[in-house]
Amino acid sequence: MKKHHLGVLISSEEVEARIREVAAQINRDYEGKQLHLICILKGSVPFMCELSKYLTVPVTFDYMSCSSYGSGTVSSGAVRMNKDLDEPIEGRHVIIIEDIIDSGNTLWYLQDILARRKPASLKLATLLDKPSRRVHPEVVVDYCGFTIEDKFVVGYGLDYDQYYRNLNYIGYVIFDEE
């Protein structure tokens, strides 16, 4: 791991307040319906756990694991699925829960796979969106916590080589000059 230090991009109070606002919007949109959340492992777990605490509609969970990063700081572009869903989603109202949307490679791949499984609806919620890095403009974010500039961010599930996922704020990595 390169020598670095962290800056604070979004405080824990700002993150928690915004998640409550996103949950309120989802509650309005899905009033009277059941909702199935698909958490994209590993980074999305803290976001989904916090978001689900404020959902008042009936909710079920499932998990998928895919990656386009490995141990680096830049997306490789190749998406690898490590874990598929445990339950079918046909006829269900589904929201994919993601920690960050950067290039859009992973979500472009996932949305295609999941749409073919015939859910009643398929939406996307992300804690962070980096539209300046998008290579798949067809990836549309339905529920967004924060739109951020192009920085390498950590915390609240996001990692640098598996570290910093446990931070309760969104930080950014500042690489020290060698």
Buried (B, 14 or more C-beta within 10 A) or exposed (E): EEEEEBEEBBEBEBBBEBBEEBBEEBBEBBEEEEBBBBBBBBBBBBBBBBBBEBBEBEBEBBBBEBBBBEEEEEBEEEBEEEEEBEEEBEEBBBBBBBBBBBBBBBBBBBBEBBEEBEBEBBBBBBBBBBBEBBEBEEBEBBBBBBEBEEBBBBBBBBBBEEEBBEBEBBBBBEEEEE
